[in-house]
Amino acid sequence: MKDLLCDQFQNTVSEMMLCHRSILDVLAKVQESGARVQRSVVQSVTSCGCQKINANKKSIPEDATLVDLKSLLDSHLSGELCSHCRENIETEIGRSLFYMTALCNLLDLNLYDIFIKEHKQLEILRGYTLT
Protein backbone atom coordinates (compact mmCIF):
# COMPACT_ATOMS: atom_id res chain seq x y z
CA MET A 1 0.00 0.00 0.00
CA LYS A 2 2.73 2.47 0.94
CA ASP A 3 4.67 1.82 -2.24
CA LEU A 4 1.47 2.43 -4.20
CA LEU A 5 0.90 5.77 -2.45
CA CYS A 6 4.49 6.80 -3.12
CA ASP A 7 4.19 5.81 -6.79
CA GLN A 8 0.88 7.67 -7.10
CA PHE A 9 2.49 10.78 -5.62
CA GLN A 10 5.41 10.50 -8.03
CA ASN A 11 3.06 10.07 -11.00
CA THR A 12 0.93 13.04 -9.94
CA VAL A 13 4.03 15.23 -9.65
CA SER A 14 5.08 14.11 -13.12
CA GLU A 15 1.70 15.06 -14.56
CA MET A 16 1.75 18.46 -12.87
CA MET A 17 5.26 19.48 -13.92
CA LEU A 18 4.44 21.62 -16.93
CA CYS A 19 6.36 24.82 -16.27
CA HIS A 20 9.50 23.47 -14.61
CA ARG A 21 10.73 20.80 -17.00
CA SER A 22 14.34 21.95 -16.99
CA ILE A 23 16.70 20.31 -14.52
CA LEU A 24 18.03 23.79 -13.74
CA ASP A 25 14.55 25.05 -12.84
CA VAL A 26 13.89 22.03 -10.63
CA LEU A 27 17.26 22.31 -8.87
CA ALA A 28 16.53 25.96 -8.14
CA LYS A 29 13.06 25.06 -6.83
CA VAL A 30 14.52 22.31 -4.60
CA GLN A 31 16.89 24.84 -3.07
CA GLU A 32 14.20 27.51 -2.72
CA SER A 33 11.73 25.10 -1.11
CA GLY A 34 14.37 24.00 1.41
CA ALA A 35 14.96 27.63 2.34
CA ARG A 36 11.20 28.12 2.75
CA VAL A 37 11.02 25.16 5.14
CA GLN A 38 13.82 26.68 7.20
CA ARG A 39 12.15 30.10 7.15
CA SER A 40 8.82 28.72 8.36
CA VAL A 41 10.56 26.98 11.28
CA VAL A 42 12.43 30.19 12.13
CA GLN A 43 9.14 32.13 12.05
CA SER A 44 7.63 29.73 14.59
CA VAL A 45 10.33 31.05 16.94
CA THR A 46 10.73 34.68 15.91
CA SER A 47 7.25 35.74 14.75
CA CYS A 48 4.89 33.45 16.63
CA GLY A 49 6.90 32.32 19.62
CA CYS A 50 5.24 28.92 19.92
CA GLN A 51 8.75 27.42 19.72
CA LYS A 52 11.82 28.53 21.61
CA ILE A 53 15.46 27.73 20.94
CA ASN A 54 17.89 27.38 23.82
CA ALA A 55 21.22 26.30 22.41
CA ASN A 56 24.53 25.98 24.16
CA LYS A 57 27.51 23.71 24.06
CA LYS A 58 26.90 20.42 25.81
CA SER A 59 29.60 18.85 27.91
CA ILE A 60 30.03 15.27 26.96
CA PRO A 61 31.81 12.98 29.40
CA GLU A 62 34.92 11.34 27.98
CA ASP A 63 33.57 7.88 28.73
CA ALA A 64 30.22 8.51 26.98
CA THR A 65 29.17 5.89 24.45
CA LEU A 66 27.19 6.43 21.27
CA VAL A 67 24.11 5.15 23.10
CA ASP A 68 24.71 7.72 25.88
CA LEU A 69 24.75 10.55 23.36
CA LYS A 70 21.07 10.13 22.62
CA SER A 71 20.19 11.07 26.18
CA LEU A 72 22.94 13.70 26.53
CA LEU A 73 22.13 15.70 23.39
CA ASP A 74 18.85 17.42 22.64
CA SER A 75 17.10 19.37 19.87
CA HIS A 76 17.46 22.76 21.64
CA LEU A 77 13.70 23.25 21.04
CA SER A 78 11.05 23.81 23.64
CA GLY A 79 7.38 24.51 23.23
CA GLU A 80 4.88 23.04 20.84
CA LEU A 81 3.95 24.18 17.35
CA CYS A 82 0.67 26.09 17.24
CA SER A 83 -1.81 25.02 14.59
CA HIS A 84 -0.88 27.96 12.32
CA CYS A 85 2.86 27.26 12.40
CA ARG A 86 2.29 23.51 12.05
CA GLU A 87 0.19 24.13 8.94
CA ASN A 88 2.82 26.49 7.44
CA ILE A 89 5.68 24.07 8.07
CA GLU A 90 3.71 21.11 6.72
CA THR A 91 2.86 23.12 3.58
CA GLU A 92 6.49 24.05 2.99
CA ILE A 93 7.70 20.48 3.60
CA GLY A 94 5.04 19.31 1.15
CA ARG A 95 6.32 21.70 -1.51
CA SER A 96 9.84 20.54 -0.81
CA LEU A 97 8.74 16.91 -1.28
CA PHE A 98 7.04 17.92 -4.52
CA TYR A 99 10.24 19.37 -5.99
CA MET A 100 12.43 16.54 -4.68
CA THR A 101 10.02 14.14 -6.39
CA ALA A 102 10.17 16.24 -9.57
CA LEU A 103 13.96 15.90 -9.43
CA CYS A 104 13.56 12.13 -9.10
CA ASN A 105 11.30 12.12 -12.15
CA LEU A 106 13.76 14.07 -14.28
CA LEU A 107 16.59 11.74 -13.26
CA ASP A 108 14.43 8.62 -13.72
CA LEU A 109 14.72 7.68 -10.04
CA ASN A 110 11.98 5.94 -8.08
CA LEU A 111 11.14 7.72 -4.84
CA TYR A 112 9.97 4.55 -3.08
CA ASP A 113 13.20 2.75 -4.00
CA ILE A 114 15.15 5.65 -2.50
CA PHE A 115 13.11 5.41 0.73
CA ILE A 116 13.76 1.67 0.94
CA LYS A 117 17.48 2.05 0.22
CA GLU A 118 17.85 4.80 2.83
CA HIS A 119 15.88 2.78 5.38
CA LYS A 120 18.15 -0.23 4.86
CA GLN A 121 21.20 2.00 5.37
CA LEU A 122 19.73 3.38 8.58
CA GLU A 123 19.00 -0.12 9.86
CA ILE A 124 22.57 -1.22 9.15
CA LEU A 125 24.08 1.85 10.78
CA ARG A 126 21.51 2.18 13.59
CA GLY A 127 23.92 2.28 16.53
CA TYR A 128 27.04 3.34 14.67
CA THR A 129 26.21 6.73 13.26
CA LEU A 130 26.08 10.22 14.72
CA THR A 131 23.73 11.74 12.12
C-alpha positions in Angstrom: 0.0 0.0 0.0 2.7 2.5 0.9 4.7 1.8 -2.2 1.5 2.4 -4.2 0.9 5.8 -2.4 4.5 6.8 -3.1 4.2 5.8 -6.8 0.9 7.7 -7.1 2.5 10.8 -5.6 5.4 10.5 -8.0 3.1 10.1 -11.0 0.9 13.0 -9.9 4.0 15.2 -9.6 5.1 14.1 -13.1 1.7 15.1 -14.6 1.7 18.5 -12.9 5.3 19.5 -13.9 4.4 21.6 -16.9 6.4 24.8 -16.3 9.5 23.5 -14.6 10.7 20.8 -17.0 14.3 22.0 -17.0 16.7 20.3 -14.5 18.0 23.8 -13.7 14.5 25.1 -12.8 13.9 22.0 -10.6 17.3 22.3 -8.9 16.5 26.0 -8.1 13.1 25.1 -6.8 14.5 22.3 -4.6 16.9 24.8 -3.1 14.2 27.5 -2.7 11.7 25.1 -1.1 14.4 24.0 1.4 15.0 27.6 2.3 11.2 28.1 2.7 11.0 25.2 5.1 13.8 26.7 7.2 12.1 30.1 7.1 8.8 28.7 8.4 10.6 27.0 11.3 12.4 30.2 12.1 9.1 32.1 12.0 7.6 29.7 14.6 10.3 31.0 16.9 10.7 34.7 15.9 7.3 35.7 14.8 4.9 33.4 16.6 6.9 32.3 19.6 5.2 28.9 19.9 8.8 27.4 19.7 11.8 28.5 21.6 15.5 27.7 20.9 17.9 27.4 23.8 21.2 26.3 22.4 24.5 26.0 24.2 27.5 23.7 24.1 26.9 20.4 25.8 29.6 18.9 27.9 30.0 15.3 27.0 31.8 13.0 29.4 34.9 11.3 28.0 33.6 7.9 28.7 30.2 8.5 27.0 29.2 5.9 24.5 27.2 6.4 21.3 24.1 5.2 23.1 24.7 7.7 25.9 24.8 10.6 23.4 21.1 10.1 22.6 20.2 11.1 26.2 22.9 13.7 26.5 22.1 15.7 23.4 18.8 17.4 22.6 17.1 19.4 19.9 17.5 22.8 21.6 13.7 23.2 21.0 11.0 23.8 23.6 7.4 24.5 23.2 4.9 23.0 20.8 4.0 24.2 17.4 0.7 26.1 17.2 -1.8 25.0 14.6 -0.9 28.0 12.3 2.9 27.3 12.4 2.3 23.5 12.1 0.2 24.1 8.9 2.8 26.5 7.4 5.7 24.1 8.1 3.7 21.1 6.7 2.9 23.1 3.6 6.5 24.0 3.0 7.7 20.5 3.6 5.0 19.3 1.1 6.3 21.7 -1.5 9.8 20.5 -0.8 8.7 16.9 -1.3 7.0 17.9 -4.5 10.2 19.4 -6.0 12.4 16.5 -4.7 10.0 14.1 -6.4 10.2 16.2 -9.6 14.0 15.9 -9.4 13.6 12.1 -9.1 11.3 12.1 -12.1 13.8 14.1 -14.3 16.6 11.7 -13.3 14.4 8.6 -13.7 14.7 7.7 -10.0 12.0 5.9 -8.1 11.1 7.7 -4.8 10.0 4.6 -3.1 13.2 2.7 -4.0 15.1 5.6 -2.5 13.1 5.4 0.7 13.8 1.7 0.9 17.5 2.0 0.2 17.9 4.8 2.8 15.9 2.8 5.4 18.2 -0.2 4.9 21.2 2.0 5.4 19.7 3.4 8.6 19.0 -0.1 9.9 22.6 -1.2 9.1 24.1 1.9 10.8 21.5 2.2 13.6 23.9 2.3 16.5 27.0 3.3 14.7 26.2 6.7 13.3 26.1 10.2 14.7 23.7 11.7 12.1 
